[in-house]
Amino acid sequence: MHKVEDLKIWKKAVELAKSIYLLASELPSEEKYGLVSQIKRCSVSIPSNIAEGAGRNSQKEFKHFLSIANGSTYELHTQLILLIELNLVKKEKVKPVIDVCIEIQKMNYSFQRTL
């Protein structure tokens, strides 16, 4: 088991989720049950799966949950691109968040290799 509060990837993922919630508050209300709901769920899934894996009994289980978290990161990345493509938000506003997604993806792959 790992102490989740000590994991840099978990901390970064929590910050990402906070950024997504702030971004979501600026999106049109008609997207409340569409992309807004989806990006919120994805963003929360990332640190949640890292935490769940950290609490498991084996490295194999931890890797499994890191893999799920990584899938959610890619899903979120895609949804952020859709926000831009659908002109729901300016690229300049979303680009820093996409950069954090990519950073977490890289951290995740590196972390999995160390387990």
HELIX and SHEET records of a PDB file:
HELIX    1   1 VAL A    4  ASP A    6  5                                   3    
HELIX    2   2 LYS A    8  ALA A   24  1                                  17    
HELIX    3   3 SER A   29  GLU A   31  5                                   3    
HELIX    4   4 LEU A   35  ALA A   54  1                                  20    
HELIX    5   5 GLN A   59  GLU A   85  1                                  27    
HELIX    6   6 LYS A   91  THR A  114  1                                  24    
END                                                                             
